[in-house]
Amino acid sequence: MTAEILAVAGAHVARDGAAALSLRSIARDLGMAPSALYRYFDGRDALLTALILSAYEALAAEAERAADEAETRENEAQGGPARDAERWLAVPRALRHWALEHPHEWGLIFGTPVPGYRAPEDTVEPYARVAAALVRPLVAAEEAGRLRRDGDRAVSEGLRAAVMPVTEGLLPGMPVEKVVSVVQAWTTLIGTISLEVFGHWRNTVLEPELLFEVSIRQLGESLGLQW
């Protein structure tokens, strides 16, 4: 029953948007009394949280799958030189593909916030899994001494403090200059995907995939990864 409720709720979000999510309308589609839904979800926010967590979990699984496959391909290269930048491309490509296949779920995660709704701490763990899969090549390159430093810029104490949660939670031991670059790369990546998913490239960029490929390659280079 829970799965059925979530399926109907997901269809409502796709049709009307997350802000319009209503337990009453969902109950009507299911042929239930609205009060019956409260046996499964404690109000609209609980149902919205379940949808968001489901989207996060699916995205995290896709990112980890792509990262695992990229590592496997490298390990099967029979001792050839490590190509950190090539591995980097795998997760951004997977994120874009998932977003285009699941635009409404992407919107739940990275779209317009729902008025009056505050996401719980439960979303932190799957969100961190996506980021952790993304930075695996960076961490591997740093540990092996292959990460370039020539493009790094000095970081102020204020900025160092501002990115401390990322340093401590995702990249412990990584130079703060690289942490800042990772945050900038993440921002560019999510923004570029969102512009395409939400239709903002229409009549502006005719081949979004070509732009995306150039962008993620440049991001890898800016992080100090080597081909």
Backbone bond lengths (Angstrom), bond angles and torsions (degrees), N, CA, C in turn:
res aa  C-N    CA-C-N  psi(-1)  N-CA   C-N-CA  omega(-1)  CA-C   N-CA-C  phi
1 M - - - 1.456 - - 1.527 111.04 -
2 T 1.328 115.46 -39.67 1.461 119.49 178.40 1.525 110.72 -60.82
3 A 1.325 116.22 -43.68 1.463 120.40 179.37 1.529 110.71 -63.03
4 E 1.326 116.46 -38.79 1.463 120.02 179.99 1.527 110.77 -66.74
5 I 1.324 115.94 -41.35 1.471 119.88 178.04 1.531 109.74 -61.43
6 L 1.336 116.81 -44.53 1.460 120.29 -179.35 1.527 111.26 -64.99
7 A 1.331 117.10 -36.64 1.456 120.00 178.83 1.525 110.94 -64.10
8 V 1.336 116.62 -44.59 1.460 120.23 178.67 1.527 110.23 -66.54
9 A 1.329 116.83 -41.43 1.466 120.30 178.80 1.517 111.03 -62.31
10 G 1.333 116.60 -40.32 1.457 120.12 177.69 1.518 112.07 -62.54
11 A 1.325 116.32 -38.96 1.463 120.36 177.27 1.525 110.94 -65.06
12 H 1.332 116.89 -37.16 1.467 120.55 178.31 1.529 110.58 -66.45
13 V 1.332 116.10 -40.41 1.467 119.64 178.45 1.522 110.00 -63.44
14 A 1.332 116.41 -42.80 1.464 120.05 179.55 1.528 111.36 -62.58
15 R 1.320 116.43 -35.62 1.459 120.63 -176.42 1.523 112.94 -83.96
16 D 1.351 116.83 -42.94 1.465 120.62 -169.60 1.522 114.54 -116.39
17 G 1.341 117.44 -11.03 1.459 120.29 -176.33 1.516 111.68 93.98
18 A 1.335 115.71 154.70 1.464 120.59 -176.02 1.522 112.62 -64.76
19 A 1.332 117.04 -34.66 1.468 119.95 -176.67 1.525 112.13 -64.58
20 A 1.341 116.82 -23.68 1.467 120.77 -177.36 1.523 112.32 -93.28
21 L 1.332 117.92 4.37 1.463 120.94 -177.51 1.527 110.30 -58.47
22 S 1.327 116.33 129.01 1.463 122.15 -175.06 1.518 110.14 -137.49
23 L 1.349 116.99 125.05 1.453 120.20 177.25 1.520 111.49 -63.40
24 R 1.313 116.31 -32.91 1.463 119.51 -179.32 1.532 111.24 -63.56
25 S 1.330 116.57 -45.85 1.458 119.31 -179.17 1.520 111.39 -69.14
26 I 1.330 116.86 -34.81 1.469 120.12 176.87 1.525 110.20 -65.44
27 A 1.338 116.35 -44.37 1.464 120.20 178.10 1.523 111.26 -60.59
28 R 1.316 116.56 -38.38 1.460 120.22 179.59 1.526 110.53 -63.05
29 D 1.331 117.31 -43.02 1.461 120.36 179.68 1.532 111.81 -66.16
30 L 1.323 116.02 -29.49 1.461 120.71 -179.04 1.523 112.44 -88.86
31 G 1.322 116.55 -5.73 1.455 119.76 -177.56 1.512 112.72 70.68
32 M 1.326 116.94 32.68 1.456 122.37 -178.37 1.527 109.87 -118.27
33 A 1.310 115.19 161.82 1.455 119.79 169.88 1.524 108.23 -77.29
34 P 1.343 118.99 140.67 1.465 120.22 179.51 1.527 112.76 -52.75
35 S 1.332 116.72 -36.60 1.470 119.49 -179.04 1.523 111.75 -63.44
36 A 1.339 117.10 -26.27 1.461 119.93 -178.80 1.522 111.86 -68.10
37 L 1.339 116.92 -28.65 1.469 119.89 179.88 1.523 112.23 -64.79
38 Y 1.332 116.20 -25.62 1.461 119.41 -177.61 1.528 112.28 -69.91
39 R 1.315 117.22 -11.01 1.463 118.99 172.90 1.523 110.86 -72.15
40 Y 1.343 115.50 -19.92 1.465 120.55 -176.73 1.527 112.64 -110.35
41 F 1.322 117.00 -35.10 1.465 121.00 -178.30 1.527 109.22 -139.23
42 D 1.315 114.77 131.84 1.463 120.37 -176.90 1.527 110.42 -84.97
43 G 1.312 116.63 63.90 1.457 121.09 176.84 1.512 113.60 101.22
44 R 1.341 115.48 174.75 1.455 121.97 -177.12 1.513 112.18 -61.35
45 D 1.338 118.03 -41.48 1.453 120.34 -176.58 1.520 111.41 -64.05
46 A 1.326 117.30 -37.16 1.462 120.47 178.32 1.524 110.54 -65.44
47 L 1.326 116.14 -40.18 1.464 120.03 177.79 1.521 110.67 -66.72
48 L 1.318 117.27 -41.83 1.456 121.34 178.58 1.524 110.46 -63.78
49 T 1.323 117.00 -39.99 1.461 120.72 177.30 1.519 111.06 -61.33
50 A 1.330 117.00 -42.20 1.464 120.54 179.22 1.522 110.66 -61.43
51 L 1.324 117.43 -41.00 1.464 120.93 178.14 1.526 111.31 -64.89
52 I 1.336 116.07 -42.82 1.465 120.31 -179.38 1.525 110.67 -65.93
53 L 1.327 116.66 -43.33 1.462 119.89 178.69 1.521 111.23 -62.92
54 S 1.322 116.74 -39.80 1.461 120.16 178.02 1.524 110.42 -61.87
55 A 1.325 116.82 -42.38 1.461 120.84 178.35 1.524 111.13 -64.56
56 Y 1.325 116.96 -44.74 1.462 121.25 178.36 1.528 111.26 -59.94
57 E 1.334 116.17 -45.95 1.459 120.58 -178.41 1.517 110.88 -61.15
58 A 1.333 116.58 -42.66 1.462 120.00 179.35 1.526 111.22 -65.13
59 L 1.326 116.70 -42.09 1.464 120.71 179.34 1.523 110.78 -65.74
60 A 1.331 117.11 -42.01 1.462 121.23 179.18 1.525 110.86 -62.97
61 A 1.323 116.50 -42.14 1.457 120.16 179.03 1.525 111.00 -62.63
62 E 1.325 116.79 -39.76 1.461 120.86 179.08 1.530 110.86 -66.67
63 A 1.325 117.22 -41.98 1.465 121.01 178.74 1.519 110.67 -63.65
64 E 1.330 117.31 -43.57 1.471 120.73 180.00 1.523 111.57 -67.21
65 R 1.331 117.05 -38.04 1.460 120.24 176.83 1.525 110.55 -60.48
66 A 1.328 116.57 -45.47 1.461 120.44 -179.90 1.523 111.38 -64.04
67 A 1.334 116.80 -41.68 1.464 120.53 179.17 1.528 111.01 -64.57
68 D 1.337 116.50 -41.57 1.469 120.73 179.13 1.520 110.89 -62.87
69 E 1.331 116.65 -44.54 1.462 120.25 -179.19 1.521 111.53 -64.80
70 A 1.334 117.00 -37.88 1.466 120.40 178.46 1.528 110.42 -64.97
71 E 1.328 116.55 -39.43 1.462 120.01 178.36 1.524 110.72 -67.40
72 T 1.328 116.80 -39.38 1.463 120.44 178.98 1.521 110.95 -62.96
73 R 1.335 116.71 -43.33 1.467 119.95 178.68 1.521 110.80 -60.76
74 E 1.335 116.57 -39.73 1.469 119.19 179.31 1.520 110.68 -66.35
75 N 1.335 116.26 -41.75 1.467 119.86 -178.78 1.519 112.01 -66.57
76 E 1.336 116.24 -26.37 1.462 120.29 179.76 1.525 112.46 -88.00
77 A 1.339 116.47 4.22 1.462 120.47 -179.36 1.520 112.45 -77.48
78 Q 1.341 116.28 7.02 1.469 123.11 174.92 1.518 112.54 55.20
79 G 1.307 114.91 50.26 1.451 119.42 172.78 1.498 115.27 80.10
80 G 1.312 118.06 10.65 1.458 120.49 177.62 1.511 110.92 -68.17
81 P 1.325 118.25 172.29 1.460 121.20 -179.18 1.524 111.66 -65.29
82 A 1.318 115.69 140.38 1.462 120.81 178.68 1.525 109.67 -65.99
83 R 1.315 115.60 134.14 1.461 120.72 179.30 1.524 107.56 -116.55
84 D 1.317 114.68 84.37 1.467 120.16 -174.72 1.520 111.64 -63.65
85 A 1.326 117.38 -41.47 1.456 120.78 -178.57 1.527 111.13 -65.99
86 E 1.332 117.37 -35.03 1.461 120.80 177.75 1.525 110.05 -65.67
87 R 1.324 116.24 -40.95 1.472 119.84 176.87 1.522 111.01 -64.39
88 W 1.313 116.87 -35.61 1.468 121.79 -178.93 1.526 111.39 -58.10
89 L 1.321 117.85 -36.01 1.456 121.63 -174.44 1.525 112.91 -64.51
90 A 1.322 117.38 -24.39 1.465 121.12 -170.80 1.522 112.89 -63.10
91 V 1.305 117.91 -48.51 1.471 120.25 -175.27 1.529 111.56 -70.87
92 P 1.336 120.84 -46.66 1.467 118.70 175.40 1.528 112.81 -54.81
93 R 1.318 117.93 -41.07 1.459 120.29 178.14 1.526 110.95 -63.17
94 A 1.328 116.30 -41.10 1.465 120.35 179.50 1.523 111.15 -65.56
95 L 1.332 117.20 -39.75 1.462 120.57 178.94 1.526 110.81 -63.44
96 R 1.327 116.49 -43.80 1.464 119.59 179.66 1.522 110.78 -64.07
97 H 1.307 116.81 -44.58 1.460 120.16 -179.43 1.528 110.37 -60.93
98 W 1.324 116.60 -45.37 1.474 120.05 -179.79 1.523 110.12 -63.29
99 A 1.315 117.01 -42.18 1.469 120.49 -178.66 1.519 111.44 -62.43
100 L 1.330 117.08 -41.38 1.456 120.10 -179.89 1.525 111.74 -70.32
101 E 1.337 116.22 -29.90 1.461 120.42 177.32 1.525 112.05 -79.75
102 H 1.332 116.68 -24.97 1.474 121.74 -176.36 1.537 109.92 -132.75
103 P 1.319 117.81 63.16 1.470 119.81 -174.27 1.527 113.96 -62.40
104 H 1.321 117.71 -35.30 1.459 119.44 -178.29 1.528 111.20 -72.52
105 E 1.341 116.63 -36.60 1.463 119.73 175.70 1.537 110.61 -67.44
106 W 1.349 115.59 -39.30 1.468 119.01 175.85 1.530 109.73 -60.69
107 G 1.328 115.65 -40.82 1.454 120.24 178.46 1.517 112.83 -63.15
108 L 1.333 117.40 -34.92 1.463 120.24 176.76 1.528 111.27 -61.76
109 I 1.339 115.56 -35.39 1.463 120.22 -177.12 1.522 111.98 -85.05
110 F 1.331 116.44 -47.66 1.456 120.74 -170.29 1.528 113.87 -118.28
111 G 1.320 117.31 7.42 1.455 120.26 -178.78 1.519 112.97 -89.64
112 T 1.317 116.40 -160.74 1.462 122.45 -177.89 1.523 110.58 -64.43
113 P 1.329 119.16 128.95 1.471 120.86 177.91 1.527 111.41 -59.26
114 V 1.322 116.06 144.18 1.463 121.13 177.53 1.524 108.33 -79.96
115 P 1.329 118.77 124.06 1.473 120.85 -179.26 1.527 111.70 -55.60
116 G 1.321 115.47 131.04 1.455 120.91 177.13 1.510 115.27 83.28
117 Y 1.346 117.20 -4.58 1.465 120.05 -178.31 1.519 109.97 -103.45
118 R 1.316 116.15 135.21 1.463 121.60 177.01 1.529 108.26 -123.93
119 A 1.311 116.19 119.21 1.465 120.32 -177.39 1.524 110.52 -65.09
120 P 1.331 118.03 139.17 1.465 121.22 -179.95 1.520 111.69 -77.67
121 E 1.317 115.94 171.45 1.454 121.20 179.00 1.530 112.17 -64.99
122 D 1.338 117.32 -17.44 1.467 120.69 -179.37 1.521 112.18 -58.96
123 T 1.321 117.99 -23.50 1.464 120.60 -178.16 1.528 112.72 -78.02
124 V 1.328 117.32 -13.87 1.463 120.55 -175.54 1.522 111.08 -65.63
125 E 1.330 116.83 -42.53 1.465 120.19 -174.42 1.525 112.89 -64.35
126 P 1.346 120.17 -50.83 1.472 118.09 177.82 1.521 112.80 -66.93
127 Y 1.334 117.95 -32.34 1.463 121.46 175.99 1.525 109.64 -61.33
128 A 1.340 115.78 -43.22 1.464 120.08 179.68 1.519 111.46 -67.25
129 R 1.322 117.39 -31.34 1.473 120.58 178.17 1.524 110.85 -64.26
130 V 1.328 116.74 -39.56 1.467 120.33 177.67 1.530 109.70 -62.21
131 A 1.324 115.98 -48.04 1.460 120.12 -178.75 1.521 111.61 -64.68
132 A 1.329 116.87 -39.26 1.464 120.78 -179.32 1.524 110.87 -64.42
133 A 1.336 116.71 -39.56 1.465 119.31 177.29 1.525 110.75 -64.32
134 L 1.319 116.29 -38.03 1.464 121.08 -178.54 1.526 111.87 -63.41
135 V 1.335 117.21 -40.98 1.472 120.02 -171.80 1.524 113.30 -92.07
136 R 1.318 118.46 4.58 1.465 119.32 -180.00 1.527 113.15 -53.40
137 P 1.345 119.52 -46.41 1.472 118.34 179.62 1.528 112.54 -62.27
138 L 1.331 116.45 -33.92 1.457 120.69 179.26 1.523 110.26 -65.35
139 V 1.328 116.05 -45.60 1.459 120.85 -179.99 1.524 110.55 -63.74
140 A 1.335 116.87 -43.45 1.462 120.60 179.50 1.525 111.17 -62.30
141 A 1.329 116.64 -42.20 1.460 120.53 -179.96 1.521 111.19 -65.93
142 E 1.323 116.85 -39.71 1.470 120.70 178.66 1.526 110.27 -64.17
143 E 1.311 116.73 -45.22 1.470 119.98 -178.83 1.525 112.21 -64.88
144 A 1.347 116.21 -30.75 1.467 119.92 -179.25 1.524 112.78 -90.22
145 G 1.334 117.16 -1.70 1.453 120.40 179.87 1.516 114.42 76.72
146 R 1.349 116.56 20.68 1.464 119.95 -177.83 1.526 113.27 -99.44
147 L 1.308 118.36 -4.60 1.462 120.79 -173.62 1.530 110.10 -79.53
148 R 1.335 116.66 122.31 1.463 120.88 -178.17 1.528 110.47 -71.08
149 R 1.325 115.70 148.44 1.457 121.95 179.67 1.531 112.30 -116.46
150 D 1.333 117.02 -4.91 1.461 120.03 -168.65 1.530 113.81 -64.32
151 G 1.338 118.14 -25.18 1.456 119.04 -178.20 1.514 114.38 -97.54
152 D 1.325 117.06 3.10 1.465 120.22 -176.64 1.525 111.69 -70.73
153 R 1.319 115.82 143.28 1.457 121.90 177.39 1.520 110.07 -113.17
154 A 1.313 115.57 149.24 1.462 120.35 -179.76 1.528 110.09 -61.31
155 V 1.328 116.00 145.09 1.462 122.77 -178.08 1.521 109.22 -115.31
156 S 1.307 116.50 131.68 1.463 121.00 178.94 1.527 110.67 -70.73
157 E 1.317 116.54 161.82 1.460 120.77 178.30 1.521 110.91 -62.67
158 G 1.337 115.85 -35.51 1.458 119.22 178.96 1.516 112.07 -64.09
159 L 1.333 116.49 -43.59 1.459 120.35 179.34 1.525 110.86 -70.01
160 R 1.333 116.02 -35.90 1.458 120.21 176.81 1.533 110.24 -57.98
161 A 1.331 115.56 -44.11 1.461 120.06 178.87 1.527 111.00 -68.07
162 A 1.328 116.72 -36.08 1.461 120.83 -176.66 1.526 112.16 -64.77
163 V 1.331 117.64 -35.19 1.467 120.36 -178.19 1.527 112.40 -97.83
164 M 1.333 117.31 10.56 1.454 120.87 -178.13 1.529 112.92 -55.88
165 P 1.344 120.16 -40.52 1.466 118.50 177.86 1.520 113.26 -59.10
166 V 1.338 117.23 -35.92 1.459 120.65 178.18 1.523 109.71 -70.18
167 T 1.328 116.46 -42.20 1.459 120.71 179.34 1.521 110.58 -59.58
168 E 1.313 116.21 -50.17 1.466 120.78 -174.99 1.526 112.40 -73.98
169 G 1.329 117.13 -37.67 1.454 119.69 -174.43 1.504 115.54 -88.11
170 L 1.332 117.38 -25.54 1.457 120.30 -173.06 1.520 113.85 -123.29
171 L 1.336 117.45 -37.24 1.460 120.72 -172.46 1.528 111.86 -131.53
172 P 1.328 118.76 54.63 1.468 119.85 179.23 1.527 110.76 -61.94
173 G 1.314 115.50 133.80 1.454 119.71 -179.08 1.514 114.60 87.49
174 M 1.328 117.42 -11.07 1.466 120.57 178.91 1.527 109.21 -79.13
175 P 1.344 119.17 137.75 1.466 120.65 175.96 1.516 110.76 -53.88
176 V 1.310 116.60 138.96 1.463 120.15 -174.93 1.525 111.53 -61.34
177 E 1.340 116.89 -29.22 1.464 119.42 177.31 1.537 110.59 -60.14
178 K 1.324 116.20 -38.34 1.459 120.32 178.41 1.525 110.64 -71.90
179 V 1.320 116.80 -36.30 1.462 120.01 178.86 1.532 110.00 -60.64
180 V 1.318 116.47 -44.36 1.465 120.56 177.99 1.529 110.07 -61.29
181 S 1.323 117.03 -42.02 1.468 120.53 178.99 1.526 111.36 -63.14
182 V 1.332 116.66 -36.73 1.467 120.61 177.92 1.523 110.47 -64.72
183 V 1.329 117.04 -43.72 1.468 120.71 179.11 1.527 109.87 -61.94
184 Q 1.326 117.01 -41.83 1.461 120.55 178.40 1.530 111.09 -65.46
185 A 1.325 116.77 -40.21 1.466 120.43 179.25 1.528 110.52 -65.80
186 W 1.318 116.57 -41.66 1.469 120.99 177.91 1.532 110.56 -60.46
187 T 1.322 116.24 -44.61 1.464 120.98 179.64 1.519 111.09 -60.75
188 T 1.331 116.63 -45.40 1.459 121.35 179.32 1.527 111.16 -64.29
189 L 1.315 116.36 -42.61 1.462 120.96 -178.25 1.524 111.44 -62.95
190 I 1.335 116.73 -51.01 1.464 120.06 -178.48 1.525 110.34 -65.08
191 G 1.319 116.82 -40.09 1.463 120.02 179.28 1.509 112.72 -64.40
192 T 1.330 117.23 -41.90 1.456 120.88 -179.32 1.522 111.27 -65.47
193 I 1.321 116.26 -43.32 1.465 119.79 177.53 1.526 110.43 -64.07
194 S 1.319 116.98 -44.05 1.466 120.55 -177.16 1.520 111.82 -64.32
195 L 1.316 117.75 -38.70 1.462 120.38 177.86 1.524 111.05 -58.94
196 E 1.326 115.92 -38.79 1.464 119.08 178.53 1.524 111.68 -74.09
197 V 1.330 116.76 -46.59 1.468 120.86 -177.24 1.521 111.37 -60.41
198 F 1.329 116.97 -40.94 1.464 120.89 -175.78 1.529 113.13 -88.99
199 G 1.341 116.38 9.02 1.454 120.56 171.46 1.514 116.14 80.30
200 H 1.332 118.03 18.07 1.459 119.56 -176.13 1.527 113.89 -82.33
201 W 1.333 117.18 -7.83 1.468 119.42 177.25 1.520 111.94 -89.40
202 R 1.341 117.48 -4.27 1.460 120.20 -175.99 1.530 111.05 -56.33
203 N 1.332 115.65 127.55 1.470 122.98 -179.68 1.533 113.08 63.16
204 T 1.328 115.71 14.44 1.466 120.45 178.57 1.523 110.75 -119.62
205 V 1.325 115.93 -56.52 1.463 121.71 175.30 1.525 107.00 -115.77
206 L 1.314 117.23 113.29 1.462 121.16 -172.47 1.522 112.99 -79.22
207 E 1.332 117.06 -24.54 1.466 121.33 178.81 1.528 108.60 -128.19
208 P 1.331 118.41 79.42 1.473 121.18 -176.25 1.523 113.46 -57.85
209 E 1.325 117.30 -33.67 1.464 118.85 -178.41 1.521 111.50 -64.99
210 L 1.323 117.27 -37.78 1.463 120.17 178.22 1.523 110.71 -63.35
211 L 1.324 116.58 -44.46 1.458 120.51 177.69 1.516 110.55 -62.88
212 F 1.327 116.24 -41.44 1.461 120.59 -179.64 1.527 111.00 -61.65
213 E 1.329 117.04 -44.44 1.462 120.07 -178.93 1.527 111.15 -62.12
214 V 1.318 116.47 -44.05 1.470 119.30 178.06 1.528 110.05 -62.47
215 S 1.312 116.13 -42.07 1.473 120.71 -176.58 1.521 111.54 -63.50
216 I 1.338 117.85 -45.94 1.461 118.46 -175.92 1.533 111.22 -72.73
217 R 1.322 117.31 -28.27 1.464 119.24 174.89 1.537 110.25 -67.93
218 Q 1.320 116.34 -42.19 1.461 119.74 177.79 1.526 111.42 -65.88
219 L 1.326 116.35 -35.27 1.466 119.57 177.27 1.525 110.24 -64.10
220 G 1.320 116.78 -43.08 1.460 119.88 178.04 1.514 112.08 -59.99
221 E 1.323 115.98 -42.01 1.466 120.25 177.65 1.520 111.44 -65.16
222 S 1.350 116.33 -39.71 1.464 119.17 -179.72 1.523 112.38 -66.19
223 L 1.327 116.58 -24.42 1.467 120.69 177.66 1.520 112.34 -81.22
224 G 1.325 116.90 -10.12 1.462 120.43 179.38 1.511 113.85 93.86
225 L 1.338 117.69 13.77 1.453 120.87 178.43 1.529 110.17 -79.80
226 Q 1.321 116.13 147.94 1.466 120.92 -175.87 1.516 110.95 -111.84
227 W 1.345 115.17 146.70 1.453 121.58 179.40 1.524 109.51 -84.39
